[in-house]
C-alpha cells in the first residue's frame, strides 16, 4: 500500500493519553496514517502543512468546535467520548458528525468505524445506536419542558420553579404533567431517574478549554500488524440507511 493511498487520520482529542494511544494503535495498521494535532485552533492545524485528513477523531468538545467552525461538510468528524447522553449524541449527529463512539469500544470497532466513515458511511457504537433508537421512538421535550425538568432534578417544588422561571404555578403544573407523559414516568422522581439514565439534558463541558501553544506531535510509523429539529428527518434517513447497509450495529 502506497503512502498516498492510506487513510489519513487527524487526532484532536482533549485527553493527551487517549490521543497518544490512538496514534500508536492506528499507525500499527497498514492502511492508516495518524497525526496528533496541537491543542488550540484545530481548523488552522488541519489547514497546516499536514496532509489533508480523510477523518478527524476528536473528543466531544473539540469535534463540535471543528464542525461548527469549518462546517460539517468540510471534515468527516468522528466523536470518541465517554459521554453517552442522548442530548450529546443527538446534537453531534444533527450538526454533522459522521460517527459517535464511546471510549472503551474495541479497536476493531474503532478501525472498522473509521474505514466506514472514509467510505461515506457512519460509525455508531451499539450503545449509541440504542440511544438513537430510543430517541427516535420518544417525543422530544420542548425547551420550556427542558427548563422545568432541570428544576425538577434540583428537587424544587412547583412554587419554587414558578418563582425561578417567572411563570404561573398553573403553567409549571401543566409542563410537569407533559414531562411525565413524554418520559412515561409515574412520578417526578421516576422522571428524573429516566432523564439521568438517558442523558436527555446536555451536561457540562467534557474537557477544560484547550491551551494554545502546545507543540504538534506526529506519530511515526511503527511495527505493522494486521487489523485483528429541522435537521432530524435528514439524520433519521442517514441512520436508517446505515443500519440497512450494515454500517451501523
Backbone bond lengths (Angstrom), bond angles and torsions (degrees), N, CA, C in turn:
res aa  C-N    CA-C-N  psi(-1)  N-CA   C-N-CA  omega(-1)  CA-C   N-CA-C  phi
1 X - - - 1.473 - - 1.522 109.79 -
2 X 1.322 117.00 127.61 1.452 120.55 -178.90 1.519 111.10 -76.72
3 X 1.348 116.12 160.19 1.459 121.83 -179.35 1.520 110.89 -59.61
4 X 1.338 116.65 -38.03 1.464 119.89 -175.69 1.528 112.80 -73.17
5 X 1.341 117.17 -21.86 1.457 119.68 -177.57 1.525 112.92 -88.61
6 X 1.309 117.06 -4.75 1.462 120.16 -179.33 1.534 111.14 -72.25
7 X 1.330 115.63 154.29 1.465 121.24 176.18 1.517 107.74 -80.54
8 X 1.314 117.14 117.92 1.465 121.89 -175.62 1.525 109.20 -90.73
9 X 1.332 115.46 120.01 1.460 122.36 -177.26 1.525 109.81 -113.00
10 X 1.310 117.31 125.03 1.462 121.77 170.67 1.524 107.95 -99.34
11 X 1.311 116.99 130.65 1.463 122.38 -178.04 1.527 108.30 -106.54
12 X 1.334 116.00 118.10 1.465 121.94 -178.68 1.522 108.22 -125.91
13 X 1.330 115.87 60.84 1.460 120.42 -176.40 1.521 111.07 -102.19
14 X 1.335 115.97 137.26 1.459 121.14 -176.96 1.508 114.88 -69.54
15 X 1.317 118.38 -19.69 1.462 121.92 177.26 1.529 108.13 -94.66
16 X 1.336 118.56 111.87 1.474 119.97 -175.93 1.517 113.57 -62.16
17 X 1.332 118.01 -30.64 1.456 119.95 178.25 1.524 111.02 -69.16
18 X 1.317 115.94 -42.11 1.461 119.96 176.44 1.526 109.81 -62.22
19 X 1.334 116.55 -44.54 1.465 120.58 -179.14 1.522 111.16 -60.88
20 X 1.334 116.51 -45.55 1.464 119.81 -179.31 1.522 111.15 -65.52
21 X 1.322 117.13 -42.20 1.458 120.59 178.79 1.518 112.22 -62.86
22 X 1.342 116.10 -40.04 1.461 120.24 177.68 1.528 110.68 -62.34
23 X 1.329 115.98 -44.76 1.457 119.81 -177.98 1.525 111.29 -60.07
24 X 1.324 116.54 -45.99 1.465 120.34 -179.51 1.531 110.35 -63.88
25 X 1.332 116.79 -45.47 1.468 120.33 -177.98 1.526 111.66 -63.97
26 X 1.334 116.80 -40.98 1.458 120.34 -178.49 1.529 111.37 -69.48
27 X 1.327 116.73 -38.77 1.457 119.54 -178.41 1.522 112.34 -67.57
28 X 1.303 117.40 -18.48 1.460 120.51 178.34 1.528 112.57 -80.09
29 X 1.343 114.95 -8.10 1.461 119.65 176.71 1.528 109.00 -93.29
30 X 1.321 118.47 136.78 1.465 120.17 -175.27 1.523 114.71 -67.38
31 X 1.338 117.83 -17.32 1.467 119.27 -175.77 1.524 113.96 -107.16
32 X 1.341 117.81 8.52 1.466 120.68 179.63 1.530 111.26 -116.55
33 X 1.320 114.23 148.74 1.462 122.35 172.30 1.526 106.10 -133.51
34 X 1.338 117.63 116.33 1.469 120.93 -169.73 1.521 112.31 -115.05
35 X 1.340 114.72 143.27 1.461 122.12 177.50 1.529 108.55 -134.98
36 X 1.335 116.71 132.85 1.457 121.30 176.60 1.520 108.28 -94.06
37 X 1.325 116.81 122.34 1.462 121.70 -177.58 1.516 111.14 -84.10
38 X 1.335 117.34 152.91 1.459 120.46 175.92 1.515 111.05 -72.79
39 X 1.319 116.79 155.69 1.462 120.00 173.74 1.520 108.72 -69.13
40 X 1.310 116.70 153.86 1.458 119.98 178.72 1.506 111.45 119.80
41 X 1.319 116.68 -129.85 1.460 122.17 -176.80 1.525 109.93 -81.53
42 X 1.317 116.47 96.12 1.460 120.87 -175.35 1.525 111.50 -67.58
43 X 1.316 116.69 -37.71 1.462 119.65 -179.34 1.524 110.67 -61.09
44 X 1.328 116.97 -41.41 1.462 120.68 178.93 1.513 110.71 -67.55
45 X 1.342 115.72 -39.73 1.463 119.72 -179.87 1.519 110.96 -63.13
46 X 1.326 116.60 -41.18 1.459 120.35 179.91 1.524 110.47 -68.27
47 X 1.338 116.32 -30.69 1.464 119.98 -179.40 1.524 112.30 -86.76
48 X 1.333 118.03 7.78 1.456 122.03 -177.72 1.524 110.48 -78.74
49 X 1.346 115.40 -155.93 1.463 119.88 -176.26 1.522 113.12 -78.24
50 X 1.333 117.90 0.07 1.461 120.65 177.83 1.527 110.34 -72.28
51 X 1.333 117.48 154.33 1.473 119.51 175.44 1.521 109.93 -60.04
52 X 1.316 116.88 144.89 1.460 120.03 178.79 1.524 109.05 -62.51
53 X 1.347 117.19 132.50 1.467 119.43 -175.31 1.522 113.13 -75.37
54 X 1.314 114.95 146.68 1.454 120.55 169.14 1.522 110.01 -83.51
55 X 1.352 115.66 -35.38 1.464 122.16 179.31 1.523 107.99 -143.84
56 X 1.336 116.47 142.78 1.463 122.04 173.93 1.527 107.99 -113.08
57 X 1.332 116.60 126.06 1.463 121.57 176.15 1.519 107.36 -102.83
58 X 1.324 116.83 125.86 1.459 119.92 -174.00 1.522 111.05 -144.46
59 X 1.337 115.84 157.61 1.462 119.22 168.55 1.523 107.84 -70.66
60 X 1.311 116.83 173.19 1.461 120.23 -172.82 1.526 112.15 -59.75
61 X 1.322 117.59 -51.32 1.468 120.60 -175.24 1.526 111.41 -64.38
62 X 1.320 116.95 -45.83 1.469 120.05 -179.50 1.527 110.50 -64.91
63 X 1.325 116.66 -42.10 1.453 120.23 179.66 1.515 112.57 -62.40
64 X 1.326 116.56 -43.36 1.457 119.90 -179.52 1.527 111.31 -67.99
65 X 1.344 116.99 -37.38 1.466 119.40 176.34 1.524 110.53 -62.16
66 X 1.320 115.78 -42.43 1.459 119.72 -178.97 1.524 111.40 -65.92
67 X 1.324 116.69 -43.27 1.465 120.90 -179.39 1.525 110.99 -62.54
68 X 1.336 116.51 -45.89 1.465 120.12 -176.06 1.527 112.18 -73.75
69 X 1.336 117.70 -28.83 1.461 120.02 -178.13 1.522 112.35 -83.79
70 X 1.341 115.98 -37.36 1.462 119.53 -175.61 1.526 112.95 -102.30
71 X 1.328 116.29 -14.50 1.452 119.02 -176.89 1.515 110.66 92.78
72 X 1.320 116.19 139.25 1.465 120.73 -174.70 1.521 112.35 -61.07
73 X 1.324 117.64 -28.88 1.454 119.81 -177.00 1.528 112.70 -80.39
74 X 1.342 117.10 -12.88 1.458 120.04 -176.67 1.519 112.67 -75.34
75 X 1.320 116.66 -34.77 1.455 120.51 -176.72 1.526 109.91 -140.40
76 X 1.332 115.13 144.84 1.458 119.69 171.71 1.526 106.56 -87.44
77 X 1.324 117.15 107.20 1.460 121.95 -175.25 1.521 109.78 -105.35
78 X 1.328 116.05 129.25 1.457 122.75 173.48 1.522 107.83 -112.54
79 X 1.325 116.48 122.28 1.463 122.06 178.46 1.525 109.30 -84.03
80 X 1.330 116.51 128.30 1.463 122.32 174.81 1.520 106.60 -121.26
81 X 1.327 117.07 111.39 1.457 121.05 -168.52 1.521 110.99 -150.88
82 X 1.333 114.75 165.52 1.471 120.01 172.75 1.524 111.03 -90.48
83 X 1.332 117.82 -9.93 1.462 122.19 -174.61 1.523 110.77 -80.90
84 X 1.327 116.41 114.17 1.469 120.39 -179.59 1.519 112.01 -108.67
85 X 1.333 117.38 18.18 1.457 121.33 -179.49 1.514 112.77 -69.68
86 X 1.325 115.20 143.31 1.460 121.56 -178.17 1.521 112.35 -59.66
87 X 1.330 117.09 -39.59 1.461 120.45 -177.24 1.522 111.09 -64.06
88 X 1.326 117.08 -42.17 1.463 120.22 -179.75 1.527 111.16 -67.77
89 X 1.323 115.75 -44.02 1.461 119.56 179.37 1.528 110.17 -60.92
90 X 1.332 116.08 -45.75 1.465 120.79 -179.51 1.526 110.71 -60.55
91 X 1.331 116.93 -48.02 1.459 119.87 -177.86 1.522 111.70 -62.56
92 X 1.345 116.72 -43.52 1.464 120.24 -178.10 1.525 111.32 -62.27
93 X 1.329 117.25 -47.81 1.455 120.29 -177.38 1.531 111.81 -70.31
94 X 1.324 116.77 -36.53 1.461 119.25 178.61 1.526 111.31 -67.78
95 X 1.348 117.48 -33.25 1.455 120.47 179.99 1.526 112.15 -76.42
96 X 1.335 116.83 -17.07 1.459 118.36 175.72 1.508 116.30 123.49
97 X 1.346 118.60 7.01 1.466 119.81 175.93 1.523 108.89 -60.72
98 X 1.330 116.95 139.43 1.464 120.66 -178.04 1.523 112.34 -93.63
99 X 1.337 116.15 -4.46 1.451 118.83 177.69 1.511 110.85 -161.75
100 X 1.326 115.73 155.36 1.462 121.65 177.86 1.530 106.62 -145.33
101 X 1.332 115.90 104.97 1.459 122.33 -178.84 1.517 109.39 -119.14
102 X 1.325 115.78 150.98 1.456 120.91 -178.64 1.525 110.56 -100.35
103 X 1.329 115.56 141.11 1.454 120.05 173.64 1.526 108.53 -57.66
104 X 1.311 116.15 133.43 1.457 120.07 -174.44 1.512 111.91 107.01
105 X 1.345 116.75 -8.71 1.460 118.80 176.03 1.530 108.59 -68.14
106 X 1.305 117.34 160.35 1.460 120.77 -179.02 1.531 110.02 -73.29
107 X 1.327 116.17 154.45 1.459 120.09 177.11 1.524 110.44 -61.27
108 X 1.310 116.28 -36.19 1.468 119.53 179.12 1.528 110.52 -61.59
109 X 1.348 116.42 -44.05 1.468 119.27 178.30 1.527 110.71 -62.69
110 X 1.341 115.84 -39.67 1.465 119.76 179.15 1.521 110.86 -64.32
111 X 1.342 117.11 -50.37 1.462 120.52 -178.50 1.530 111.39 -61.15
112 X 1.336 115.58 -46.79 1.467 119.36 179.93 1.527 110.74 -62.75
113 X 1.342 116.45 -37.79 1.458 120.32 179.07 1.518 112.06 -64.17
114 X 1.330 117.41 -43.41 1.460 121.00 179.33 1.526 111.13 -65.75
115 X 1.321 116.54 -39.34 1.468 119.61 177.05 1.536 110.51 -64.19
116 X 1.334 115.53 -39.00 1.463 120.20 179.39 1.519 110.95 -64.06
117 X 1.332 116.56 -43.31 1.464 120.56 179.81 1.523 110.38 -64.68
118 X 1.332 116.33 -41.60 1.472 119.76 177.84 1.531 110.33 -59.72
119 X 1.321 116.62 -33.20 1.467 120.90 -178.64 1.529 112.49 -84.71
120 X 1.344 116.68 0.32 1.459 119.74 177.82 1.514 114.71 103.36
121 X 1.336 117.46 5.08 1.459 120.71 -179.62 1.515 112.81 -96.90
122 X 1.313 115.54 -160.50 1.462 122.78 179.42 1.518 109.70 -119.12
123 X 1.330 116.09 156.68 1.467 122.04 174.52 1.517 107.62 -122.15
124 X 1.325 116.47 103.27 1.464 121.38 -176.84 1.521 108.67 -132.14
125 X 1.338 115.93 121.28 1.451 120.37 -179.80 1.516 111.92 -71.53
126 X 1.338 117.27 164.54 1.472 121.54 -177.30 1.527 113.39 -57.50
127 X 1.333 117.91 -46.81 1.461 119.22 -178.90 1.525 110.58 -65.69
128 X 1.331 116.41 -39.46 1.465 120.58 178.11 1.517 110.18 -63.30
129 X 1.328 116.82 -41.35 1.464 120.31 177.84 1.524 110.54 -60.53
130 X 1.339 115.79 -37.63 1.459 119.81 177.17 1.514 111.87 -64.91
131 X 1.347 116.01 -40.31 1.467 119.90 177.64 1.529 110.52 -62.87
132 X 1.333 116.30 -42.45 1.464 120.27 -179.86 1.526 110.17 -63.55
133 X 1.335 116.18 -42.84 1.466 120.08 179.40 1.518 110.79 -63.11
134 X 1.344 116.45 -40.29 1.461 120.68 179.45 1.512 110.69 -64.76
135 X 1.312 114.99 -42.71 1.465 120.58 -179.26 1.531 110.65 -66.77
136 X 1.337 117.88 -34.81 1.462 121.13 179.84 1.526 112.41 -68.52
137 X 1.332 116.76 -25.90 1.464 119.85 -174.98 1.524 113.33 -99.64
138 X 1.336 117.70 2.51 1.467 120.72 179.45 1.518 110.22 -119.18
139 X 1.314 115.37 149.91 1.461 120.22 176.01 1.523 109.59 -73.46
140 X 1.317 116.08 134.80 1.457 120.86 -178.54 1.524 110.90 -76.09
141 X 1.329 115.70 148.36 1.464 120.92 175.45 1.522 109.35 -77.48
142 X 1.324 115.99 145.74 1.460 119.92 173.29 1.526 108.55 -75.63
143 X 1.319 116.01 169.45 1.463 120.25 178.71 1.530 110.86 -58.83
144 X 1.321 117.31 -44.15 1.461 120.60 -179.29 1.522 110.81 -66.34
145 X 1.337 117.23 -39.35 1.464 119.94 177.58 1.521 110.78 -64.12
146 X 1.340 116.25 -34.52 1.461 119.76 175.17 1.518 111.34 -64.16
147 X 1.338 116.73 -40.54 1.472 120.82 176.86 1.525 110.40 -61.57
148 X 1.329 116.23 -43.45 1.468 120.68 179.42 1.522 110.02 -63.11
149 X 1.334 116.85 -42.77 1.464 121.08 -179.15 1.524 110.82 -62.47
150 X 1.312 117.49 -40.36 1.472 120.15 177.51 1.525 110.90 -59.63
151 X 1.329 116.14 -41.81 1.466 120.27 178.94 1.527 110.37 -67.01
152 X 1.327 116.69 -37.96 1.462 120.34 177.37 1.524 110.56 -63.00
153 X 1.317 117.02 -36.65 1.461 121.13 179.89 1.524 111.66 -66.66
154 X 1.318 115.76 -22.51 1.462 120.25 176.99 1.533 111.54 -87.38
155 X 1.344 116.04 0.33 1.454 120.59 177.25 1.519 114.43 77.90
156 X 1.306 117.45 21.10 1.460 120.58 -176.20 1.521 111.41 -84.63
157 X 1.325 114.97 147.27 1.459 121.74 179.42 1.524 109.99 -77.18
158 X 1.334 115.93 168.01 1.457 119.81 177.99 1.531 111.44 -58.85
159 X 1.319 115.26 -39.92 1.466 119.55 -179.29 1.523 110.89 -63.27
160 X 1.331 115.51 -44.29 1.468 119.68 -179.99 1.531 111.10 -67.19
161 X 1.325 116.33 -39.12 1.466 119.98 178.17 1.531 110.38 -62.66
162 X 1.329 116.08 -41.82 1.463 120.48 179.08 1.525 110.79 -60.42
163 X 1.333 115.89 -40.85 1.466 120.19 178.69 1.520 110.65 -66.68
164 X 1.346 117.46 -43.59 1.462 121.41 -177.23 1.528 112.02 -65.30
165 X 1.342 116.38 -38.97 1.460 120.57 -176.17 1.524 113.18 -97.85
166 X 1.333 115.69 -2.12 1.464 121.58 177.89 1.525 111.90 58.48
167 X 1.330 114.64 49.67 1.464 121.28 176.82 1.522 108.57 -131.89
168 X 1.330 116.76 169.02 1.458 120.91 179.98 1.532 110.37 -74.58
169 X 1.330 116.33 151.83 1.466 120.98 179.20 1.529 110.11 -60.54
170 X 1.329 117.11 -38.08 1.456 120.23 178.44 1.526 111.82 -60.42
171 X 1.333 116.28 -37.51 1.465 120.63 177.71 1.523 110.44 -64.86
172 X 1.337 115.80 -41.44 1.472 120.50 178.52 1.526 110.05 -61.45
173 X 1.326 116.59 -45.76 1.467 120.48 -179.25 1.537 111.13 -59.90
174 X 1.329 115.65 -40.80 1.466 120.01 179.17 1.523 110.99 -62.47
175 X 1.339 116.10 -44.44 1.464 120.28 -179.60 1.534 111.37 -68.18
176 X 1.323 117.01 -38.45 1.466 120.20 178.66 1.524 109.81 -61.27
177 X 1.332 116.02 -44.10 1.472 120.07 178.76 1.529 111.09 -61.15
178 X 1.338 116.34 -40.51 1.460 120.43 179.26 1.526 111.27 -65.54
179 X 1.332 116.41 -40.26 1.473 120.81 178.24 1.521 110.09 -61.81
180 X 1.328 117.02 -45.55 1.464 120.75 179.63 1.527 111.03 -61.56
181 X 1.331 116.17 -41.16 1.464 120.28 -179.92 1.527 111.25 -64.24
182 X 1.330 116.26 -46.03 1.464 120.07 -176.63 1.533 111.92 -68.39
183 X 1.317 116.85 -30.59 1.466 119.90 -179.89 1.524 111.82 -92.99
184 X 1.327 116.80 1.06 1.464 121.85 -178.15 1.535 110.70 54.07
185 X 1.316 114.69 45.16 1.466 121.18 -178.17 1.523 110.13 -108.77
186 X 1.324 115.58 143.56 1.461 120.78 -179.09 1.524 111.87 -89.94
187 X 1.339 117.32 -14.06 1.459 120.11 -177.76 1.528 109.31 -151.64
188 X 1.319 115.04 167.66 1.472 119.92 177.61 1.522 110.14 -62.50
189 X 1.326 116.91 -39.41 1.463 120.68 -179.75 1.523 111.13 -62.59
190 X 1.326 116.13 -41.97 1.465 119.49 179.47 1.528 110.27 -68.38
191 X 1.322 117.31 -37.60 1.462 120.78 178.68 1.523 110.78 -61.62
192 X 1.314 116.64 -42.96 1.467 121.12 178.50 1.526 110.64 -63.34
193 X 1.333 116.32 -42.76 1.467 120.62 -179.92 1.534 110.75 -62.84
194 X 1.332 117.12 -42.39 1.462 121.27 179.26 1.526 110.39 -64.83
195 X 1.321 116.09 -43.45 1.465 120.54 -179.47 1.518 111.26 -62.75
196 X 1.326 116.98 -39.60 1.459 120.93 179.08 1.522 110.98 -68.99
197 X 1.326 117.27 -40.34 1.465 120.38 -179.87 1.522 111.16 -65.19
198 X 1.326 116.35 -43.06 1.459 120.32 -177.15 1.528 113.05 -83.42
199 X 1.325 117.27 -14.96 1.458 119.20 -177.34 1.510 111.72 64.62
200 X 1.326 116.06 45.78 1.458 121.14 -174.53 1.521 112.25 -67.21
201 X 1.338 116.96 -35.15 1.454 120.96 -178.42 1.520 110.09 -99.31
202 X 1.329 115.59 143.51 1.455 121.03 179.73 1.519 109.85 -62.78
203 X 1.339 116.68 137.67 1.462 120.33 178.84 1.517 109.85 -101.29
204 X 1.335 116.36 -166.38 1.455 121.02 -174.18 1.527 112.02 -76.29
205 X 1.332 115.11 173.68 1.459 122.80 177.76 1.519 110.23 -56.70
206 X 1.311 115.83 139.81 1.465 120.46 -176.58 1.520 111.72 -71.69
207 X 1.334 117.26 -42.56 1.451 121.55 -179.44 1.518 108.31 -132.88
208 X 1.354 118.07 157.94 1.459 120.30 174.21 1.522 109.92 -61.05
209 X 1.349 117.45 158.59 1.463 119.75 178.83 1.518 111.32 -54.04
210 X 1.315 116.17 145.65 1.460 120.86 -178.32 1.522 111.22 -64.69
211 X 1.315 115.39 145.42 1.462 120.91 177.66 1.520 108.13 -98.38
212 X 1.349 118.34 119.94 1.458 119.74 -177.35 1.521 111.71 -70.98
213 X 1.319 115.06 161.72 1.453 119.89 173.30 1.508 114.73 91.45
214 X 1.314 118.24 6.57 1.458 120.25 178.65 1.520 108.63 -78.49
215 X 1.301 117.03 134.19 1.463 121.26 -176.40 1.526 110.85 -66.23
216 X 1.323 115.67 150.28 1.451 120.03 179.13 1.522 110.19 -74.46
217 X 1.306 115.95 140.61 1.450 122.17 175.59 1.518 107.22 -116.07
218 X 1.296 117.39 123.51 1.462 121.12 178.02 1.504 108.08 -113.48
219 X 1.332 116.32 120.80 1.462 120.03 179.60 1.518 109.11 -72.88
220 X 1.321 115.90 133.45 1.453 120.91 178.82 1.514 110.71 -95.31
221 X 1.307 116.65 147.94 1.462 119.12 179.44 1.510 111.30 -57.46
222 X 1.299 115.86 137.54 1.450 120.58 177.99 1.504 109.53 -121.32
223 X 1.309 116.42 -150.09 1.458 121.39 -179.83 1.520 109.75 -64.48
224 X 1.313 116.95 134.01 1.459 121.46 -179.07 1.514 110.01 -88.22
225 X 1.311 115.21 136.50 1.455 120.28 174.98 1.518 108.25 -133.72
226 X 1.276 117.48 151.17 1.464 120.33 176.11 1.516 108.57 -75.36
227 X 1.301 117.33 154.03 1.459 121.97 -175.77 1.499 110.71 -70.49
228 X 0.856 125.38 93.29 1.465 123.28 172.49 1.557 103.73 -34.79
229 X 37.051 139.70 -57.05 1.445 125.08 -163.81 1.538 110.33 -84.56
230 X 1.362 125.99 -54.12 1.445 123.56 174.11 1.519 108.50 -74.50
231 X 1.328 114.81 -22.32 1.442 119.27 -179.00 1.517 111.20 -82.46
232 X 1.327 117.56 -13.99 1.455 119.77 -173.63 1.519 114.01 -62.49
233 X 1.339 121.65 -46.31 1.469 119.55 -179.39 1.521 112.59 -56.04
234 X 1.355 117.12 -40.08 1.455 120.52 179.46 1.523 110.49 -65.13
235 X 1.329 116.75 -41.80 1.465 120.99 178.64 1.513 110.68 -65.04
236 X 1.332 117.10 -39.58 1.463 120.66 -179.65 1.528 110.11 -60.08
237 X 1.332 116.89 -41.79 1.457 119.95 179.46 1.527 110.47 -65.93
238 X 1.341 116.83 -41.00 1.460 120.35 179.85 1.519 110.65 -61.24
239 X 1.334 116.48 -44.95 1.461 120.19 -178.00 1.526 110.56 -67.05
240 X 1.318 116.11 -44.01 1.464 120.07 -179.99 1.526 111.35 -61.98
241 X 1.335 116.52 -43.03 1.470 120.55 178.95 1.518 110.85 -63.78
242 X 1.350 116.26 -37.88 1.458 120.22 -179.39 1.522 110.37 -65.86
243 X 1.331 116.89 -40.57 1.474 120.11 178.80 1.513 110.50 -64.39
244 X 1.341 116.55 -44.04 1.450 120.36 -178.17 1.529 111.89 -63.71
245 X 1.352 115.89 -34.71 1.456 119.68 -176.91 1.520 112.77 -88.66
246 X 1.353 116.07 -2.37 1.459 119.31 176.87 1.510 113.86 84.60
247 X 1.351 118.31 11.08 1.461 120.59 -179.28 1.505 112.19 -86.20
248 X 1.331 117.62 -13.20 1.463 122.00 174.45 1.502 107.39 -127.39
249 X 1.351 117.74 146.63 1.481 120.05 -177.93 1.508 112.06 -61.06
